[in-house]
Amino acid sequence: MGNKIQKIFPEDLYLSVLPDFVPDEAARWQGRIDPRRPGRYATGFEAMDALVDALHSRGYQTSEQCGAQMGVEGCYLNGFIRIVSGLSFAEWRDRYLLLMACELLDKTKTDVQDIARRVGFASSTAFSRWFQKQTGRQP
């Protein structure tokens, strides 16, 4: 029997975007938290860790922009994400950024315009349209 490759989804890697995040005991015991990367699991998979770091630092980007930041072409990044997750880069990115946005909306008193900027949108209008497309509701 062949081994099944475990897919890596945004929900598997995301912990928090909050600056004062402290992982719970269960997360610390798993040994996958890198102190230099607060709020994200370290996968040991250099490309995935770099992708998550890029999304945490710059938010919404195309595969070309993110790939350039990581030192690869966007088409290769998109292919890589499809292999490891079964999702396109845009789907993976949107799911990850939605986790960030929802946490900021639910756990902070930050206004929508600041959240939009933090998640990488130039305007709160563009963010609101994107958020409604993802969730079916306004932020």
A tleap script that builds the chain and sets N, CA, C and O, in Angstrom:
source leaprc.protein.ff14SB
mol = sequence {
  NMET GLY ASN LYS ILE GLN LYS ILE PHE PRO
  GLU ASP LEU TYR LEU SER VAL LEU PRO ASP
  PHE VAL PRO ASP GLU ALA ALA ARG TRP GLN
  GLY ARG ILE ASP PRO ARG ARG PRO GLY ARG
  TYR ALA THR GLY PHE GLU ALA MET ASP ALA
  LEU VAL ASP ALA LEU HIE SER ARG GLY TYR
  GLN THR SER GLU GLN CYS GLY ALA GLN MET
  GLY VAL GLU GLY CYS TYR LEU ASN GLY PHE
  ILE ARG ILE VAL SER GLY LEU SER PHE ALA
  GLU TRP ARG ASP ARG TYR LEU LEU LEU MET
  ALA CYS GLU LEU LEU ASP LYS THR LYS THR
  ASP VAL GLN ASP ILE ALA ARG ARG VAL GLY
  PHE ALA SER SER THR ALA PHE SER ARG TRP
  PHE GLN LYS GLN THR GLY ARG GLN CPRO
}
set mol.1.N position { 0.830 -1.187 0.000 }
set mol.1.CA position { 0.000 0.000 0.000 }
set mol.1.C position { 0.873 1.248 0.000 }
set mol.1.O position { 1.890 1.316 0.690 }
set mol.2.N position { 0.454 2.230 -0.787 }
set mol.2.CA position { 1.190 3.484 -0.845 }
set mol.2.C position { 0.834 4.383 0.326 }
set mol.2.O position { -0.274 4.337 0.859 }
set mol.3.N position { 1.782 5.185 0.703 }
set mol.3.CA position { 1.520 6.155 1.772 }
set mol.3.C position { 0.734 7.326 1.220 }
set mol.3.O position { 1.017 7.816 0.126 }
set mol.4.N position { -0.245 7.766 1.974 }
set mol.4.CA position { -0.988 8.947 1.584 }
set mol.4.C position { -0.217 10.174 2.041 }
set mol.4.O position { 0.308 10.223 3.153 }
set mol.5.N position { -0.162 11.153 1.167 }
set mol.5.CA position { 0.478 12.407 1.525 }
set mol.5.C position { -0.548 13.271 2.244 }
set mol.5.O position { -1.644 13.502 1.735 }
set mol.6.N position { -0.188 13.740 3.418 }
set mol.6.CA position { -1.092 14.595 4.177 }
set mol.6.C position { -1.076 15.992 3.577 }
set mol.6.O position { -0.015 16.588 3.391 }
set mol.7.N position { -2.238 16.496 3.283 }
set mol.7.CA position { -2.377 17.832 2.718 }
set mol.7.C position { -2.190 18.879 3.823 }
set mol.7.O position { -2.508 18.638 4.987 }
set mol.8.N position { -1.674 20.030 3.437 }
set mol.8.CA position { -1.446 21.116 4.386 }
set mol.8.C position { -2.407 22.256 4.055 }
set mol.8.O position { -2.311 22.880 2.999 }
set mol.9.N position { -3.324 22.511 4.968 }
set mol.9.CA position { -4.320 23.561 4.786 }
set mol.9.C position { -4.015 24.747 5.704 }
set mol.9.O position { -3.315 24.594 6.705 }
set mol.10.N position { -4.535 25.922 5.365 }
set mol.10.CA position { -4.282 27.102 6.203 }
set mol.10.C position { -4.655 26.888 7.663 }
set mol.10.O position { -3.945 27.333 8.565 }
set mol.11.N position { -5.761 26.211 7.890 }
set mol.11.CA position { -6.231 25.973 9.254 }
set mol.11.C position { -5.254 25.121 10.064 }
set mol.11.O position { -5.262 25.171 11.294 }
set mol.12.N position { -4.419 24.347 9.387 }
set mol.12.CA position { -3.420 23.511 10.068 }
set mol.12.C position { -2.236 24.324 10.567 }
set mol.12.O position { -1.546 23.908 11.497 }
set mol.13.N position { -1.995 25.477 9.958 }
set mol.13.CA position { -0.802 26.261 10.276 }
set mol.13.C position { -1.077 27.507 11.090 }
set mol.13.O position { -0.182 28.029 11.755 }
set mol.14.N position { -2.296 27.981 11.042 }
set mol.14.CA position { -2.610 29.266 11.648 }
set mol.14.C position { -2.826 29.135 13.144 }
set mol.14.O position { -3.527 28.231 13.601 }
set mol.15.N position { -2.226 30.036 13.905 }
set mol.15.CA position { -2.479 30.137 15.338 }
set mol.15.C position { -3.088 31.488 15.676 }
set mol.15.O position { -4.168 31.553 16.262 }
set mol.16.N position { -2.405 32.565 15.311 }
set mol.16.CA position { -2.889 33.892 15.671 }
set mol.16.C position { -2.118 34.959 14.918 }
set mol.16.O position { -0.987 34.741 14.482 }
set mol.17.N position { -2.748 36.112 14.772 }
set mol.17.CA position { -2.089 37.275 14.207 }
set mol.17.C position { -1.926 38.370 15.269 }
set mol.17.O position { -1.334 39.417 15.004 }
set mol.18.N position { -2.445 38.122 16.448 }
set mol.18.CA position { -2.409 39.120 17.513 }
set mol.18.C position { -0.990 39.270 18.059 }
set mol.18.O position { -0.302 38.273 18.277 }
set mol.19.N position { -0.550 40.507 18.280 }
set mol.19.CA position { 0.824 40.731 18.743 }
set mol.19.C position { 1.086 40.178 20.142 }
set mol.19.O position { 2.228 39.852 20.468 }
set mol.20.N position { 0.059 40.066 20.965 }
set mol.20.CA position { 0.251 39.571 22.331 }
set mol.20.C position { -0.100 38.086 22.459 }
set mol.20.O position { -0.332 37.599 23.565 }
set mol.21.N position { -0.140 37.368 21.336 }
set mol.21.CA position { -0.496 35.950 21.346 }
set mol.21.C position { 0.509 35.127 22.147 }
set mol.21.O position { 1.721 35.256 21.975 }
set mol.22.N position { -0.018 34.288 23.013 }
set mol.22.CA position { 0.793 33.328 23.750 }
set mol.22.C position { 0.156 31.957 23.507 }
set mol.22.O position { -1.011 31.749 23.838 }
set mol.23.N position { 0.914 31.028 22.935 }
set mol.23.CA position { 0.322 29.724 22.651 }
set mol.23.C position { -0.071 28.992 23.925 }
set mol.23.O position { 0.564 29.149 24.968 }
set mol.24.N position { -1.123 28.192 23.826 }
set mol.24.CA position { -1.540 27.419 24.989 }
set mol.24.C position { -0.575 26.245 25.205 }
set mol.24.O position { 0.303 25.985 24.382 }
set mol.25.N position { -0.754 25.568 26.296 }
set mol.25.CA position { 0.165 24.491 26.658 }
set mol.25.C position { 0.179 23.376 25.618 }
set mol.25.O position { 1.238 22.829 25.309 }
set mol.26.N position { -0.987 23.039 25.078 }
set mol.26.CA position { -1.057 21.969 24.070 }
set mol.26.C position { -0.233 22.321 22.836 }
set mol.26.O position { 0.479 21.473 22.299 }
set mol.27.N position { -0.328 23.559 22.392 }
set mol.27.CA position { 0.438 23.987 21.229 }
set mol.27.C position { 1.941 23.965 21.525 }
set mol.27.O position { 2.741 23.589 20.669 }
set mol.28.N position { 2.315 24.366 22.733 }
set mol.28.CA position { 3.742 24.343 23.091 }
set mol.28.C position { 4.269 22.918 23.169 }
set mol.28.O position { 5.409 22.657 22.785 }
set mol.29.N position { 3.457 22.002 23.658 }
set mol.29.CA position { 3.890 20.613 23.782 }
set mol.29.C position { 4.119 19.954 22.432 }
set mol.29.O position { 4.931 19.037 22.311 }
set mol.30.N position { 3.408 20.418 21.428 }
set mol.30.CA position { 3.589 19.822 20.101 }
set mol.30.C position { 4.972 20.131 19.542 }
set mol.30.O position { 5.449 19.434 18.646 }
set mol.31.N position { 5.616 21.168 20.063 }
set mol.31.CA position { 6.983 21.474 19.667 }
set mol.31.C position { 7.125 22.053 18.278 }
set mol.31.O position { 8.219 22.052 17.714 }
set mol.32.N position { 6.037 22.545 17.720 }
set mol.32.CA position { 6.101 23.068 16.364 }
set mol.32.C position { 6.056 24.586 16.331 }
set mol.32.O position { 5.952 25.171 15.253 }
set mol.33.N position { 6.131 25.228 17.466 }
set mol.33.CA position { 6.043 26.685 17.488 }
set mol.33.C position { 7.452 27.260 17.512 }
set mol.33.O position { 8.261 26.942 18.383 }
set mol.34.N position { 7.720 28.108 16.541 }
set mol.34.CA position { 9.010 28.764 16.429 }
set mol.34.C position { 8.898 30.122 17.115 }
set mol.34.O position { 8.071 30.937 16.706 }
set mol.35.N position { 9.693 30.390 18.133 }
set mol.35.CA position { 9.590 31.667 18.851 }
set mol.35.C position { 9.802 32.889 17.947 }
set mol.35.O position { 9.337 33.983 18.265 }
set mol.36.N position { 10.499 32.703 16.829 }
set mol.36.CA position { 10.714 33.816 15.897 }
set mol.36.C position { 9.496 34.042 15.009 }
set mol.36.O position { 9.428 35.038 14.289 }
set mol.37.N position { 8.546 33.132 15.055 }
set mol.37.CA position { 7.343 33.232 14.230 }
set mol.37.C position { 6.105 33.172 15.118 }
set mol.37.O position { 5.365 32.189 15.065 }
set mol.38.N position { 5.866 34.177 15.916 }
set mol.38.CA position { 4.706 34.119 16.814 }
set mol.38.C position { 3.416 33.991 16.012 }
set mol.38.O position { 3.222 34.677 15.009 }
set mol.39.N position { 2.546 33.111 16.465 }
set mol.39.CA position { 1.260 32.966 15.823 }
set mol.39.C position { 1.220 32.000 14.666 }
set mol.39.O position { 0.177 31.867 14.028 }
set mol.40.N position { 2.318 31.316 14.365 }
set mol.40.CA position { 2.287 30.339 13.292 }
set mol.40.C position { 3.064 29.092 13.688 }
set mol.40.O position { 4.057 29.146 14.414 }
set mol.41.N position { 2.583 27.991 13.193 }
set mol.41.CA position { 3.306 26.741 13.378 }
set mol.41.C position { 4.479 26.708 12.427 }
set mol.41.O position { 4.365 27.167 11.290 }
set mol.42.N position { 5.583 26.185 12.858 }
set mol.42.CA position { 6.708 25.927 11.972 }
set mol.42.C position { 6.515 24.512 11.443 }
set mol.42.O position { 6.480 23.555 12.217 }
set mol.43.N position { 6.389 24.380 10.137 }
set mol.43.CA position { 6.114 23.080 9.545 }
set mol.43.C position { 7.385 22.274 9.317 }
set mol.43.O position { 7.333 21.051 9.192 }
set mol.44.N position { 8.510 22.946 9.262 }
set mol.44.CA position { 9.739 22.274 8.882 }
set mol.44.C position { 9.856 22.193 7.371 }
set mol.44.O position { 10.847 21.696 6.835 }
set mol.45.N position { 8.840 22.683 6.701 }
set mol.45.CA position { 8.764 22.704 5.253 }
set mol.45.C position { 9.087 24.135 4.863 }
set mol.45.O position { 8.215 25.002 4.918 }
set mol.46.N position { 10.311 24.393 4.476 }
set mol.46.CA position { 10.804 25.756 4.306 }
set mol.46.C position { 9.904 26.618 3.426 }
set mol.46.O position { 9.669 27.785 3.742 }
set mol.47.N position { 9.403 26.067 2.339 }
set mol.47.CA position { 8.565 26.844 1.425 }
set mol.47.C position { 7.237 27.221 2.079 }
set mol.47.O position { 6.773 28.347 1.901 }
set mol.48.N position { 6.619 26.316 2.825 }
set mol.48.CA position { 5.355 26.635 3.495 }
set mol.48.C position { 5.576 27.680 4.578 }
set mol.48.O position { 4.781 28.609 4.723 }
set mol.49.N position { 6.647 27.530 5.330 }
set mol.49.CA position { 6.946 28.512 6.376 }
set mol.49.C position { 7.179 29.901 5.762 }
set mol.49.O position { 6.731 30.906 6.315 }
set mol.50.N position { 7.874 29.955 4.626 }
set mol.50.CA position { 8.121 31.237 3.951 }
set mol.50.C position { 6.815 31.831 3.434 }
set mol.50.O position { 6.617 33.044 3.505 }
set mol.51.N position { 5.919 30.987 2.912 }
set mol.51.CA position { 4.626 31.478 2.434 }
set mol.51.C position { 3.822 32.087 3.579 }
set mol.51.O position { 3.275 33.182 3.443 }
set mol.52.N position { 3.751 31.390 4.687 }
set mol.52.CA position { 3.001 31.892 5.841 }
set mol.52.C position { 3.628 33.192 6.353 }
set mol.52.O position { 2.911 34.131 6.697 }
set mol.53.N position { 4.938 33.248 6.405 }
set mol.53.CA position { 5.608 34.484 6.822 }
set mol.53.C position { 5.259 35.636 5.879 }
set mol.53.O position { 5.027 36.758 6.328 }
set mol.54.N position { 5.221 35.362 4.575 }
set mol.54.CA position { 4.886 36.400 3.592 }
set mol.54.C position { 3.462 36.890 3.792 }
set mol.54.O position { 3.202 38.090 3.708 }
set mol.55.N position { 2.543 35.981 4.052 }
set mol.55.CA position { 1.146 36.388 4.261 }
set mol.55.C position { 0.987 37.160 5.566 }
set mol.55.O position { 0.209 38.112 5.632 }
set mol.56.N position { 1.714 36.758 6.602 }
set mol.56.CA position { 1.644 37.493 7.872 }
set mol.56.C position { 2.216 38.899 7.721 }
set mol.56.O position { 1.697 39.847 8.311 }
set mol.57.N position { 3.271 39.036 6.941 }
set mol.57.CA position { 3.916 40.344 6.849 }
set mol.57.C position { 3.276 41.272 5.826 }
set mol.57.O position { 3.228 42.483 6.041 }
set mol.58.N position { 2.784 40.728 4.718 }
set mol.58.CA position { 2.266 41.600 3.664 }
set mol.58.C position { 0.798 41.371 3.325 }
set mol.58.O position { 0.201 42.190 2.626 }
set mol.59.N position { 0.213 40.302 3.791 }
set mol.59.CA position { -1.201 40.058 3.535 }
set mol.59.C position { -1.500 39.685 2.101 }
set mol.59.O position { -0.759 38.922 1.480 }
set mol.60.N position { -2.582 40.221 1.578 }
set mol.60.CA position { -3.118 39.861 0.271 }
set mol.60.C position { -2.115 40.193 -0.829 }
set mol.60.O position { -1.709 41.343 -0.994 }
set mol.61.N position { -1.727 39.165 -1.577 }
set mol.61.CA position { -0.808 39.332 -2.695 }
set mol.61.C position { -1.132 38.290 -3.755 }
set mol.61.O position { -1.775 37.280 -3.470 }
set mol.62.N position { -0.687 38.540 -4.963 }
set mol.62.CA position { -0.833 37.543 -6.018 }
set mol.62.C position { 0.263 36.491 -5.841 }
set mol.62.O position { 1.200 36.679 -5.065 }
set mol.63.N position { 0.131 35.393 -6.563 }
set mol.63.CA position { 1.178 34.365 -6.482 }
set mol.63.C position { 2.496 34.908 -7.032 }
set mol.63.O position { 3.571 34.511 -6.582 }
set mol.64.N position { 2.411 35.816 -8.007 }
set mol.64.CA position { 3.637 36.411 -8.554 }
set mol.64.C position { 4.338 37.288 -7.512 }
set mol.64.O position { 5.557 37.219 -7.353 }
set mol.65.N position { 3.561 38.109 -6.809 }
set mol.65.CA position { 4.145 38.979 -5.782 }
set mol.65.C position { 4.728 38.151 -4.638 }
set mol.65.O position { 5.842 38.405 -4.181 }
set mol.66.N position { 3.975 37.176 -4.191 }
set mol.66.CA position { 4.428 36.341 -3.082 }
set mol.66.C position { 5.642 35.510 -3.511 }
set mol.66.O position { 6.604 35.361 -2.758 }
set mol.67.N position { 5.578 34.975 -4.729 }
set mol.67.CA position { 6.702 34.198 -5.247 }
set mol.67.C position { 7.967 35.028 -5.324 }
set mol.67.O position { 9.048 34.556 -4.971 }
set mol.68.N position { 7.835 36.270 -5.786 }
set mol.68.CA position { 9.005 37.155 -5.874 }
set mol.68.C position { 9.596 37.389 -4.493 }
set mol.68.O position { 10.816 37.420 -4.334 }
set mol.69.N position { 8.740 37.554 -3.501 }
set mol.69.CA position { 9.202 37.749 -2.129 }
set mol.69.C position { 9.939 36.502 -1.634 }
set mol.69.O position { 10.877 36.598 -0.843 }
set mol.70.N position { 9.501 35.324 -2.112 }
set mol.70.CA position { 10.100 34.060 -1.679 }
set mol.70.C position { 11.251 33.619 -2.579 }
set mol.70.O position { 11.963 32.671 -2.248 }
set mol.71.N position { 11.444 34.299 -3.721 }
set mol.71.CA position { 12.532 33.952 -4.628 }
set mol.71.C position { 12.173 32.868 -5.641 }
set mol.71.O position { 13.064 32.193 -6.158 }
set mol.72.N position { 10.876 32.689 -5.935 }
set mol.72.CA position { 10.440 31.728 -6.949 }
set mol.72.C position { 9.412 32.402 -7.856 }
set mol.72.O position { 8.842 33.435 -7.505 }
set mol.73.N position { 9.187 31.811 -9.012 }
set mol.73.CA position { 8.171 32.347 -9.907 }
set mol.73.C position { 6.786 31.973 -9.408 }
set mol.73.O position { 6.587 30.919 -8.805 }
set mol.74.N position { 5.834 32.857 -9.672 }
set mol.74.CA position { 4.466 32.652 -9.206 }
set mol.74.C position { 3.843 31.357 -9.689 }
set mol.74.O position { 3.097 30.717 -8.948 }
set mol.75.N position { 4.138 30.955 -10.934 }
set mol.75.CA position { 3.552 29.714 -11.456 }
set mol.75.C position { 4.074 28.503 -10.682 }
set mol.75.O position { 3.339 27.536 -10.484 }
set mol.76.N position { 5.332 28.546 -10.243 }
set mol.76.CA position { 5.877 27.443 -9.454 }
set mol.76.C position { 5.257 27.421 -8.052 }
set mol.76.O position { 4.975 26.355 -7.506 }
set mol.77.N position { 5.054 28.590 -7.489 }
set mol.77.CA position { 4.417 28.674 -6.175 }
set mol.77.C position { 2.996 28.134 -6.250 }
set mol.77.O position { 2.573 27.381 -5.373 }
set mol.78.N position { 2.261 28.510 -7.280 }
set mol.78.CA position { 0.896 28.028 -7.440 }
set mol.78.C position { 0.882 26.501 -7.585 }
set mol.78.O position { 0.052 25.825 -6.976 }
set mol.79.N position { 1.794 25.966 -8.387 }
set mol.79.CA position { 1.876 24.509 -8.555 }
set mol.79.C position { 2.240 23.806 -7.258 }
set mol.79.O position { 1.687 22.754 -6.937 }
set mol.80.N position { 3.169 24.386 -6.518 }
set mol.80.CA position { 3.578 23.815 -5.238 }
set mol.80.C position { 2.406 23.760 -4.265 }
set mol.80.O position { 2.169 22.737 -3.623 }
set mol.81.N position { 1.670 24.877 -4.160 }
set mol.81.CA position { 0.524 24.929 -3.239 }
set mol.81.C position { -0.527 23.909 -3.662 }
set mol.81.O position { -1.132 23.255 -2.812 }
set mol.82.N position { -0.748 23.769 -4.955 }
set mol.82.CA position { -1.737 22.789 -5.429 }
set mol.82.C position { -1.309 21.368 -5.042 }
set mol.82.O position { -2.150 20.547 -4.676 }
set mol.83.N position { -0.027 21.080 -5.120 }
set mol.83.CA position { 0.461 19.747 -4.762 }
set mol.83.C position { 0.310 19.483 -3.271 }
set mol.83.O position { -0.169 18.418 -2.880 }
set mol.84.N position { 0.714 20.436 -2.432 }
set mol.84.CA position { 0.701 20.187 -0.987 }
set mol.84.C position { -0.672 20.342 -0.341 }
set mol.84.O position { -0.895 19.858 0.769 }
set mol.85.N position { -1.608 21.026 -1.042 }
set mol.85.CA position { -2.913 21.240 -0.411 }
set mol.85.C position { -4.108 20.823 -1.262 }
set mol.85.O position { -5.193 20.587 -0.732 }
set mol.86.N position { -3.918 20.731 -2.569 }
set mol.86.CA position { -5.048 20.473 -3.448 }
set mol.86.C position { -5.823 21.736 -3.779 }
set mol.86.O position { -6.829 21.679 -4.486 }
set mol.87.N position { -5.360 22.888 -3.271 }
set mol.87.CA position { -6.003 24.176 -3.511 }
set mol.87.C position { -5.115 25.026 -4.412 }
set mol.87.O position { -3.904 24.813 -4.482 }
set mol.88.N position { -5.717 25.985 -5.097 }
set mol.88.CA position { -4.900 26.951 -5.830 }
set mol.88.C position { -4.258 27.898 -4.822 }
set mol.88.O position { -4.657 27.947 -3.659 }
set mol.89.N position { -3.266 28.641 -5.278 }
set mol.89.CA position { -2.644 29.632 -4.401 }
set mol.89.C position { -3.688 30.607 -3.881 }
set mol.89.O position { -3.711 30.918 -2.690 }
set mol.90.N position { -4.564 31.098 -4.778 }
set mol.90.CA position { -5.575 32.091 -4.386 }
set mol.90.C position { -6.524 31.520 -3.334 }
set mol.90.O position { -6.878 32.219 -2.384 }
set mol.91.N position { -6.938 30.280 -3.485 }
set mol.91.CA position { -7.827 29.665 -2.498 }
set mol.91.C position { -7.113 29.528 -1.147 }
set mol.91.O position { -7.687 29.843 -0.105 }
set mol.92.N position { -5.867 29.060 -1.172 }
set mol.92.CA position { -5.090 28.861 0.059 }
set mol.92.C position { -4.883 30.212 0.753 }
set mol.92.O position { -5.109 30.350 1.955 }
set mol.93.N position { -4.447 31.203 -0.032 }
set mol.93.CA position { -4.208 32.545 0.505 }
set mol.93.C position { -5.481 33.114 1.126 }
set mol.93.O position { -5.452 33.641 2.238 }
set mol.94.N position { -6.592 33.007 0.410 }
set mol.94.CA position { -7.841 33.568 0.915 }
set mol.94.C position { -8.282 32.892 2.209 }
set mol.94.O position { -8.767 33.564 3.118 }
set mol.95.N position { -8.122 31.590 2.305 }
set mol.95.CA position { -8.496 30.898 3.539 }
set mol.95.C position { -7.610 31.341 4.700 }
set mol.95.O position { -8.090 31.519 5.819 }
set mol.96.N position { -6.313 31.518 4.432 }
set mol.96.CA position { -5.391 31.941 5.487 }
set mol.96.C position { -5.708 33.369 5.938 }
set mol.96.O position { -5.790 33.646 7.134 }
set mol.97.N position { -5.886 34.268 4.970 }
set mol.97.CA position { -6.168 35.665 5.314 }
set mol.97.C position { -7.525 35.812 5.986 }
set mol.97.O position { -7.713 36.704 6.813 }
set mol.98.N position { -8.463 34.955 5.643 }
set mol.98.CA position { -9.768 34.989 6.304 }
set mol.98.C position { -9.625 34.626 7.785 }
set mol.98.O position { -10.304 35.205 8.633 }
set mol.99.N position { -8.752 33.677 8.094 }
set mol.99.CA position { -8.485 33.356 9.497 }
set mol.99.C position { -7.943 34.576 10.231 }
set mol.99.O position { -8.350 34.866 11.356 }
set mol.100.N position { -7.019 35.291 9.585 }
set mol.100.CA position { -6.448 36.498 10.180 }
set mol.100.C position { -7.531 37.555 10.394 }
set mol.100.O position { -7.651 38.124 11.479 }
set mol.101.N position { -8.315 37.810 9.350 }
set mol.101.CA position { -9.338 38.851 9.419 }
set mol.101.C position { -10.387 38.535 10.483 }
set mol.101.O position { -10.772 39.409 11.260 }
set mol.102.N position { -10.844 37.294 10.516 }
set mol.102.CA position { -11.876 36.922 11.496 }
set mol.102.C position { -11.365 37.059 12.919 }
set mol.102.O position { -12.096 37.507 13.802 }
set mol.103.N position { -10.120 36.677 13.147 }
set mol.103.CA position { -9.568 36.829 14.491 }
set mol.103.C position { -9.503 38.299 14.888 }
set mol.103.O position { -9.873 38.660 16.005 }
set mol.104.N position { -9.037 39.140 13.983 }
set mol.104.CA position { -8.955 40.571 14.283 }
set mol.104.C position { -10.342 41.171 14.519 }
set mol.104.O position { -10.515 42.012 15.401 }
set mol.105.N position { -11.320 40.742 13.735 }
set mol.105.CA position { -12.689 41.247 13.902 }
set mol.105.C position { -13.305 40.762 15.207 }
set mol.105.O position { -14.001 41.518 15.886 }
set mol.106.N position { -13.053 39.506 15.560 }
set mol.106.CA position { -13.674 38.905 16.744 }
set mol.106.C position { -12.989 39.265 18.055 }
set mol.106.O position { -13.655 39.382 19.083 }
set mol.107.N position { -11.672 39.442 18.038 }
set mol.107.CA position { -10.931 39.561 19.291 }
set mol.107.C position { -10.331 40.933 19.557 }
set mol.107.O position { -9.672 41.136 20.577 }
set mol.108.N position { -10.552 41.873 18.650 }
set mol.108.CA position { -10.006 43.206 18.868 }
set mol.108.C position { -11.088 44.251 18.609 }
set mol.108.O position { -12.152 43.940 18.073 }
set mol.109.N position { -10.809 45.454 18.986 }
set mol.109.CA position { -11.716 46.564 18.714 }
set mol.109.C position { -11.193 47.397 17.540 }
set mol.109.O position { -11.590 48.548 17.358 }
set mol.110.N position { -10.304 46.804 16.752 }
set mol.110.CA position { -9.711 47.471 15.600 }
set mol.110.C position { -10.790 47.758 14.561 }
set mol.110.O position { -11.650 46.915 14.305 }
set mol.111.N position { -10.746 48.948 13.961 }
set mol.111.CA position { -11.766 49.259 12.958 }
set mol.111.C position { -11.460 48.541 11.636 }
set mol.111.O position { -10.340 48.090 11.397 }
set mol.112.N position { -12.472 48.452 10.805 }
set mol.112.CA position { -12.388 47.679 9.561 }
set mol.112.C position { -11.291 48.213 8.652 }
set mol.112.O position { -10.612 47.431 7.986 }
set mol.113.N position { -11.106 49.511 8.611 }
set mol.113.CA position { -10.068 50.091 7.757 }
set mol.113.C position { -8.676 49.615 8.184 }
set mol.113.O position { -7.850 49.295 7.328 }
set mol.114.N position { -8.406 49.565 9.474 }
set mol.114.CA position { -7.108 49.084 9.956 }
set mol.114.C position { -6.946 47.586 9.708 }
set mol.114.O position { -5.857 47.127 9.365 }
set mol.115.N position { -8.016 46.834 9.878 }
set mol.115.CA position { -7.959 45.395 9.597 }
set mol.115.C position { -7.702 45.170 8.117 }
set mol.115.O position { -6.911 44.304 7.745 }
set mol.116.N position { -8.369 45.949 7.270 }
set mol.116.CA position { -8.158 45.838 5.826 }
set mol.116.C position { -6.684 46.045 5.489 }
set mol.116.O position { -6.107 45.287 4.710 }
set mol.117.N position { -6.082 47.072 6.079 }
set mol.117.CA position { -4.661 47.340 5.843 }
set mol.117.C position { -3.790 46.194 6.355 }
set mol.117.O position { -2.848 45.777 5.682 }
set mol.118.N position { -4.104 45.694 7.530 }
set mol.118.CA position { -3.313 44.606 8.140 }
set mol.118.C position { -3.367 43.335 7.302 }
set mol.118.O position { -2.392 42.585 7.240 }
set mol.119.N position { -4.503 43.094 6.659 }
set mol.119.CA position { -4.679 41.885 5.854 }
set mol.119.C position { -4.210 42.122 4.415 }
set mol.119.O position { -4.209 41.193 3.607 }
set mol.120.N position { -3.814 43.347 4.091 }
set mol.120.CA position { -3.180 43.612 2.812 }
set mol.120.C position { -4.038 44.275 1.756 }
set mol.120.O position { -3.688 44.242 0.576 }
set mol.121.N position { -5.147 44.873 2.143 }
set mol.121.CA position { -6.010 45.554 1.180 }
set mol.121.C position { -5.776 47.053 1.247 }
set mol.121.O position { -5.566 47.616 2.322 }
set mol.122.N position { -5.815 47.691 0.083 }
set mol.122.CA position { -5.575 49.133 0.009 }
set mol.122.C position { -6.733 49.937 0.575 }
set mol.122.O position { -6.540 51.055 1.052 }
set mol.123.N position { -7.930 49.379 0.525 }
set mol.123.CA position { -9.094 50.119 1.018 }
set mol.123.C position { -10.030 49.199 1.786 }
set mol.123.O position { -10.047 47.986 1.580 }
set mol.124.N position { -10.804 49.802 2.671 }
set mol.124.CA position { -11.774 49.015 3.425 }
set mol.124.C position { -12.895 48.517 2.521 }
set mol.124.O position { -13.510 47.490 2.805 }
set mol.125.N position { -13.168 49.245 1.422 }
set mol.125.CA position { -14.191 48.818 0.471 }
set mol.125.C position { -13.780 47.521 -0.222 }
set mol.125.O position { -14.580 46.593 -0.336 }
set mol.126.N position { -12.528 47.459 -0.685 }
set mol.126.CA position { -12.035 46.240 -1.339 }
set mol.126.C position { -12.029 45.080 -0.347 }
set mol.126.O position { -12.394 43.957 -0.693 }
set mol.127.N position { -11.616 45.355 0.874 }
set mol.127.CA position { -11.614 44.320 1.908 }
set mol.127.C position { -13.039 43.838 2.188 }
set mol.127.O position { -13.277 42.634 2.283 }
set mol.128.N position { -13.976 44.758 2.317 }
set mol.128.CA position { -15.364 44.382 2.615 }
set mol.128.C position { -15.956 43.522 1.502 }
set mol.128.O position { -16.660 42.550 1.773 }
set mol.129.N position { -15.668 43.882 0.243 }
set mol.129.CA position { -16.149 43.064 -0.883 }
set mol.129.C position { -15.546 41.665 -0.829 }
set mol.129.O position { -16.248 40.669 -0.999 }
set mol.130.N position { -14.239 41.603 -0.591 }
set mol.130.CA position { -13.552 40.308 -0.508 }
set mol.130.C position { -14.113 39.495 0.652 }
set mol.130.O position { -14.391 38.306 0.494 }
set mol.131.N position { -14.282 40.113 1.806 }
set mol.131.CA position { -14.772 39.418 2.992 }
set mol.131.C position { -16.184 38.885 2.756 }
set mol.131.O position { -16.497 37.756 3.134 }
set mol.132.N position { -17.030 39.694 2.133 }
set mol.132.CA position { -18.394 39.240 1.863 }
set mol.132.C position { -18.398 38.085 0.870 }
set mol.132.O position { -19.200 37.160 0.999 }
set mol.133.N position { -17.522 38.130 -0.106 }
set mol.133.CA position { -17.417 37.022 -1.070 }
set mol.133.C position { -16.994 35.728 -0.365 }
set mol.133.O position { -17.471 34.643 -0.699 }
set mol.134.N position { -16.093 35.861 0.613 }
set mol.134.CA position { -15.594 34.684 1.327 }
set mol.134.C position { -16.616 34.123 2.322 }
set mol.134.O position { -16.737 32.907 2.472 }
set mol.135.N position { -17.345 35.007 2.996 }
set mol.135.CA position { -18.183 34.572 4.124 }
set mol.135.C position { -19.686 34.729 3.904 }
set mol.135.O position { -20.487 34.097 4.593 }
set mol.136.N position { -20.067 35.570 2.945 }
set mol.136.CA position { -21.481 35.851 2.750 }
set mol.136.C position { -22.022 36.922 3.691 }
set mol.136.O position { -23.226 37.175 3.718 }
set mol.137.N position { -21.140 37.550 4.461 }
set mol.137.CA position { -21.574 38.613 5.376 }
set mol.137.C position { -20.570 39.746 5.373 }
set mol.137.O position { -19.435 39.579 4.926 }
set mol.138.N position { -20.983 40.883 5.866 }
set mol.138.CA position { -20.107 42.045 5.974 }
set mol.138.C position { -19.176 41.880 7.181 }
set mol.138.O position { -19.533 41.227 8.161 }
set mol.139.N position { -17.990 42.473 7.101 }
set mol.139.CA position { -17.089 42.356 8.256 }
set mol.139.C position { -17.613 43.048 9.499 }
set mol.139.O position { -16.957 43.028 10.540 }
savepdb mol mol.pdb
quit
